[in-house]
Amino acid sequence: MHIRKITESFLFRATLVKMEVLMGDNIVLIGIKPPMSYVMAVITIFNRGESEVILKARGRAISTAVDVVEIVRHRFLSDVHIESIIIGTEKLMRREDGRETNTSTIEITLKK
């Protein structure tokens, strides 16, 4: 039980550190966490006085990125608008067999 608490605490701190590094660049990388985690990251960056936030996602996380943008714009910060949306494709190596596969990407820039 004690080891589990230490591990959970370490993982939580590691996540915060990773988030701070990304937020220092005004970039939020969208992954597998719930959308509200990323909404809070975007709001935090804007509340620091930054005028621009970039959300990046690829693959299945693209729909989460769109959800995050819509939640921020319609529920929390109505003065935020979409500056640009860039879509593309990345070639990634599959872990299972080493084959190359195409993955869709999106980069959404929000401006206040």
Phi, psi and omega in degrees: 000315181295320179296320180297318180296319179296316180297315179298318179297317179297316180297322179296314179294322179296322178295318179297317180297315179300317181295320180295320178298313180294321182290333176299332178265004183062028179242132176244119177270121183273131181227231187259000179288165177295150182305324183296334175297317180284327175300315179296323178296317179296314180298320179299317180296315179296322180290341175286352179105001178287148181258355184216138177227138179247126175255131179236138179209160174215155178065225183293343181283351180300317180295326177294320179299318178296318177301316180300313180300314182293321178295315180299312184291322188262336183252330189242308185235093184287344180272003178272136177231163180276118179279314180202157174228123179241125177247153180195189179225136175246145174264121181239152176270131177286141180291323187295308188234002177076006178285153178274137180225150178271136179231131179288147179228158175216144175227118182246124179257123177256141180230144179254000000 
